[in-house]
Amino acid sequence: MEIAEEAVEMAAAEEEEEVYAWSWGAGTDGQLGTGTIEDQHLPQPLPHLPTAVSRVACGGAHAVALTGDGKVLTWGRGTHGQLGHGKFESCSRPKPVKFLESLTMSYVSAGWNHSGFVTDTGCLFMCGDGSFGQLGNGDNQSHGSPFKVLFFVSQHVKQAACGMRHSLALVTGSSGDMIYGFGSGRHGQIGKHLSGGQRLLNLPAAVQGFDDRKIVSIHANGDHSAALSASGQLYLWGRRFSGNVDNHIPQIAPLSLRISQVALGWNHALVMADGFVYMLGGSRHGLLAETQKVNLVEHGLPTLASCTTSNGSPLTLERVPCLDEKVVSIAAGAEHSALVTEKGSVMTWGWGEHGQLGLGDTSDQTRPQEVKLDCNGSFLWTQFAVYCGSGFTIVAKATE
């Protein structure tokens, strides 16, 4: 009787526990972290995620969370070892990566089936699918536990970025910043020209073309790569957007915008400048409707920012309509997008087949729609951080 009463009390306490994160969309591999393996069309509470989360990285069907004290939790599809738990199996709830518990992590990234972890001392650890050399250890083997990438043992890695089948590493040092690429390079996404029948590199190789610029962030998704400089310049390479040609040399997007955030999808990208969001590509899902362009013109705001890259490829950024509030956070999944406004509104648009827009259905949307989060009337904070995987979305409390 006492055990039964204790169970009831624990259940009641869990129901009353304040929620700091939600997830929705594709869930068949446990990537929502809620303990279920079903798609969810509306935001679901994610009570098992710690409150102090500084970053969440979403991959093909798994997620990696970095806590404020430098610990790592993973969940979702683990059949290639990408969760780092030492086993090739999936997990439907956030679970600490025990192999990394003795280390303090400063950055995490999630690719299609692999993951990257950076320590506060500048070491890079990788795990998961290595069949394209994307783990950077000199072979094409997969690993179920994180291992140190020895190529960088004498260098300081600041960030890692995992794409579909490739990876990037940002290295800082007294001689300046360097970006290295490894894995599949068929579309130029690792920043190297591969001759003959060569299609991949399983050891990191330096990416040229940054002119000694200070790099503040690197990004990878699908077959695309990007870097953002401290001066707000955007570099793009790999499989290009909107029908542009592939390019292994990073190209500067000569925009009259000082970009502060970047998010890459499979066929589109988002950039943020001065609280406004622009969209590049997206020809399959998520293009803004003509009526939205007209509405922007009526408000006296530009709808397009057109230019030409240094190799002559046309580049067009289309303004995302969010006229009432400035934006503080952006995210891009495979073919859907999300943003958070300064007033705490979460908005999504694009591909919705798995409910990843969080609107209660599976419809596509060509303009941002507001997602309703059930905060039980007790939430005092207004700023969220949003993260997108290939077909799912996670919102978590932003650390102060």
N, C-alpha and C positions, 0 to 999 in steps of 0.2 A: 504493500500500500504506500509506504514511504517513497519507494522508488518511482511508482506511478505519479505521485504528487510532485516529486522533484522533476520528472520529465515534463509535466504540464507547466511547471513554473519556468523551466528553461525555454520551452517553446514560446511561452508568453513574453519572456524577456527578449527573445530573438525577434518577435513580431514588433516589439516596441523600440528595438534598437534603431537608432538613426542611420539612414542609408546615405553613403557618400559616393556611390557609383551605380550606374545602370548600363545594361547592354541589350542589344536587340539585333535581329537579322538572322542569318544562317547559323544554325546551332548543331548540325548533325555530327560534328566532331568534338563537341563540348567547348567550342571556342567562345561561347557566351559566359562561361565560368559560373553558371548558376546551378550546376548539377544535373541539368537536363540535356538531351540531345535532339531537341526539336527546334525548328525555326520559330522565332518570336517576332510578331509584327508590331508590338508595342514595347516600350522600355520596360525591362525587368530589373528589379533591385539586385545588386551584386554585393550582398552583405559580407562575403568572405574575403573581400579585398581590403587591405589595411587602409586606414584613413589617411595616412601620410604617404601618398603616392606622388612622386615627382614626375614620372613619365610612364606611359603605356605604349608599347610598340605592337602593332597588329600586323600579322602576316597573312598567308594564304588561308589558314584555318586555325591559327594559334595566336596567343598573345603573351607578351612578356611585360611584367610590371616591375618598375624600380621604385623602391621605397625611399623615404627621406633619409634613412640611415644607411643607405647603400646596399640593401639586400634585394634579392631577385625572386620573383614568383612567376611561374609559367602555367599555362593551361591550354587545352584544345587538342588539335591533332598532333600526335607524337610519333607517328609510324615511321618517321625517318630519323628519330632521335632529336628533333628540334626543341623539345622541352628541356633537355639537359638533365633528365632524371636518371639516366643510366639505362633506361629501357626504351624499346621501340614500341610504345603504346600510348594511347591518348589519355587525357585526364580532363574531367568536366568541371573541376573546381581549382582555383588558384592554389598552387603547391610550391613551397620554397625549393629552390635549387640548392640542395645540400652541398654539392661540390664547391659552390662559391661562397658558402657561409663564412668562411674564415677570411674572406676578402671584402673590401669595400668597393662597390661598383659605382661608377659615375655616369655610365651611358649604356643603353641597350637598343637593339634593333631586331626586327623580325622580317624575314623574307618569305618567299613562298613556302619553303620547307626547311629553312635553316635560320639560325639565330646568332647574333653577335653580342658580346658583353665586354665593356671596357672598364678597367679598374681605375681607381683614383691615382694610381702610380703609373698609368699609361700602358698597361699590358692589355692585349687583345686576346679574348677567348672566343672560340667558335664551337658550334655543334650542329648536328642535323645532316641534311643531304649534302654530300660532297661530290656527286656524280659529274658535275661540270667544273670541279676545281674551286667552287665558291667558298670553301673553307680555308683556302690559302696555305695548306700544309704540304704541298708538293705531290699529292696523289689525288685520286678521285673517290676516296672511301668516305662512307658516312660514319658519324660518331654520335653515340647516345649520351655521352658526357662531355661537358665543355673541356677543351684543351687549349693550351697557350700556343698562339701562332708565333713560332720561333723566329720568323723573318723579322719581326719587330722587337726582338728582345733587347736591342741596344737603342731603341727609339721610343719616343713618347707618343702613344696613340691617344687622341682626344675624343674622336667619334668614330663610329662604324655605321654603315648604311647597307642594308641587305635588300636586293631586288628579287626578281623572279629566279634567276640562276646565276647572279653575279653579286659581288660585294665591293664596297669601297671602304677605305680607311683614311682618316685625316690625321696626319702626323705633324706635331709642332716641335720646333726646336730653335736653337740660336740662329740657324741659317734661314729660318722662315718656315712657312707652312708647305706641306707636300700632301698630295692625294695619291693613293695607290688603288689600283683596280685589279680584280682577279675573278676568275670564273668564266662564264660564257661571254664571248666577245663578238658574236656573229653580227650584231648590229652596231658595234663600236662602243658599247656601253661600259667597257672597262678602260676606255681611253687609249687603246693600242690598235694599230693596224696589224691584223693577222694575215699573213700571206699564205698562198697555196691552200691546202685543205685544212689548215689550222683553224679551230673554232673556239678554243678556250686556252686560258692560262691558269695553272693550279698553284702558281706562286705569285705574290704581289708584284706589280710593275708600276713604276711611277707614271702618273698622268701629266703630260706637258700642256702648257698653254695658259697659265694663270698669271704670268708676268710679275711674279713676286708679290701678288696681292695677298692681303690678310684674309683668310677664309674663316668664316664663323660657323658654317653648317654645310653638311653634305647630305644628299638625298638620293634614294634609289627605289624604283618600283617598276615592275614589268621589265622592259628592256631599255629603260630610260635612266639617265643619271643627271644630277644637277649639283651645283655648288653656289653658295651665296657669300659674297665678299663683305668685309666690314663696311665698305662704302655703299652697300645696297645694290651691287651689280649681280646679275643672274647669269651663270654659265650653264649651258645645256650641251649634252652629248649623248650618243646612242641612237636608238630608233626615234626618229623625230616625229613631231606632232603635225596633224593636219596635212598629211601627204608629203611633208618635207623629206629630203633625202637623209639617210643615215649618216652619222658623222662621228668619227673616233676622236676628233680634236674638239675640245670644249669651245663653244661659240658664245660670245657675249651677246646677250639680248640688249641692243642699244636703245633702251627705253628711257624716257624722261621721268622715271619713277625711282624713288629710293625704296627698294624692296626690303621688307623686314621679316617676312615669313614665306616659306615655299612648301608646297605639298604636291607630290607626284602621284598620278593614277596610271592606269595602263595606256589610256588614249588621250589623257588630258592632264593639265597641271593647273594649280591655283597659286597665285601670288598675292601678297597683301602689301599695300603701301598706304601710309597715312590713314589707316583704319578702313580703307576700301579694298575690295577683293576683285581681282581680274582672273579670267579663265582662258586658258590656252588649249585649243583642240576640243576634244569631246564630241567628235562627229557622230558617234554611235548613240550615246546616251548623255543627257544633261545639257545639251545646247539650249541657250536661252531662247524663249519664244520671241517672234517678231513684235508681239504686242509689248513685251518688256522693253525692247529697244525703243519703241515709240514713247513709252512712259518716261524713260530716261531723258529723251530729247525734250519732252514737255517740261521737265524739271531743270532744263539747261545744263544737264550733265553729259559728259562724253560717254559713248557706248563702246567705242573701239579705240585701241591704241596700236597702230600699224607701224611696222618698221621692217628692216632687212638686216639679217645677221651678216657677219663678216664674210661668210662664204656665199652670200647672195641669196640665201633662202628666205622667203617671205615669212613673217611672224606676226600674228594678230592676237592681241589680248582683248577679250570682251569683258566689259564691266558687269559684275554680278549685282543685280538690283537688291539693295538692302538700304533703302533711303532714309529710314528713321533713326537707325543706330549704327555707330561705328563697330567694326569687327575687331576682336582681340585674339581669336584663335581660328585656324583653318585646318582641315584634314581632307585627304582624298583616298578613297578605296580603289578597287579595280575600275569601277565605272559609276561610282557615286561620290558625292561630296558633302561636306558638313562644315558649319561654321558656328561660332559663338560670338554674340554681340556684347558690347560693354555693359548692357543691362542684364546679361545672363540668359538671353534667349538662345536656344539651340535650334538651328535650322538645317535642313537637309534637302538634297535634290539629286536627280540622276536616275540610275538603274535601281529598281525596287523589287525585283523578282522574289527575293528572300525576306522581304520585310525590313531590309537594312535602312530604310528611311525613317522607320519608327512611327509611321502615320496610321497604322492599323490595317494596312492593305498591302498588296504587292504591285501597285501601279508605279510606273515611272513618273517622274516630275521634271519639268523643264525650267522651273524656277524655285527658289528656296521656299520651303514650307516649315512652319514652326512645329517643333516636337514638344508634346506635353509631358512633363515629368511630374510624377506623383511624389511631392516632397512632404506630404502629410501635414502641411501648414507649419512645419517647425524649422524650416531652413532659414538661416540668417545670412548665409553667404550667397552671393549672386554670380560669382565668376566660376565657370566650368572650363575644363579642358576636354576637347573632343578628339577621338582617335578612330580611324577607319581601317578595317581589314578588307579582304577582297569582296566579301558579301555581308559584313557585319560592322556594327558601330558600338563604341564604348564611350561613355561620358563619365568623368571622374572629377572630384573636387580638386581644384587647382591649389597647389601648395602655396603658402604665403612667402 
